[in-house]
Amino acid sequence: MRSARKTLLTGLATFALGLALWLWGLDVEIVIFTPSKVGIVLMVIGGLEFLYGVFKATRPQER
């Protein structure tokens, strides 16, 4: 259960960081990348990691 909670928190933190980049990076453009596009990628990764944490928390424990 501890590993599932850690995965949930990491996914939420990644999603929040991506959301912040997406919201406040819309009008900023850096030569190599655009912060808003990186934010969208981080939100997708964070959301998938959160869903994996939910899966790990709800599956039956193996003995």
C-alpha positions in Angstrom: 0.0 0.0 0.0 2.9 2.3 0.7 4.2 2.1 -2.9 0.7 2.8 -4.3 0.4 6.0 -2.1 3.8 7.1 -3.3 2.8 6.6 -6.9 -0.4 8.5 -6.4 1.4 11.5 -4.9 4.1 11.5 -7.5 1.5 11.5 -10.3 -0.4 14.3 -8.7 2.8 16.4 -8.3 3.7 15.8 -11.9 0.2 16.7 -13.1 0.3 19.9 -11.0 3.7 20.9 -12.4 2.4 20.3 -15.9 -0.7 22.4 -15.2 1.4 25.3 -13.9 3.6 25.2 -17.0 0.6 25.1 -19.2 -1.2 27.9 -17.5 1.7 30.3 -17.1 3.7 29.3 -20.1 1.3 30.1 -22.9 2.9 33.4 -23.9 6.5 32.4 -23.3 8.6 30.9 -26.0 12.1 29.5 -25.5 14.2 28.6 -28.5 14.3 24.8 -27.8 10.8 24.2 -26.4 7.5 25.8 -25.5 6.6 25.5 -21.8 2.9 25.1 -22.5 3.6 22.0 -24.7 5.9 20.5 -22.1 3.2 21.2 -19.5 0.7 19.2 -21.6 3.1 16.3 -21.8 3.7 16.4 -18.0 0.0 16.5 -17.4 -0.5 13.3 -19.5 2.4 11.5 -17.8 1.2 12.6 -14.3 -2.4 11.5 -15.1 -1.2 8.1 -16.3 1.0 7.7 -13.2 -1.9 8.6 -11.0 -4.1 6.0 -12.7 -1.4 3.4 -12.2 -1.3 4.3 -8.5 -5.1 3.8 -8.3 -4.7 0.4 -10.0 -2.0 -0.6 -7.6 -4.1 0.5 -4.6 -7.2 -1.3 -5.7 -5.9 -4.6 -6.9 -6.0 -7.6 -4.5 -2.8 -8.2 -2.6 -0.7 -11.2 -3.7 0.6 -13.6 -1.1 
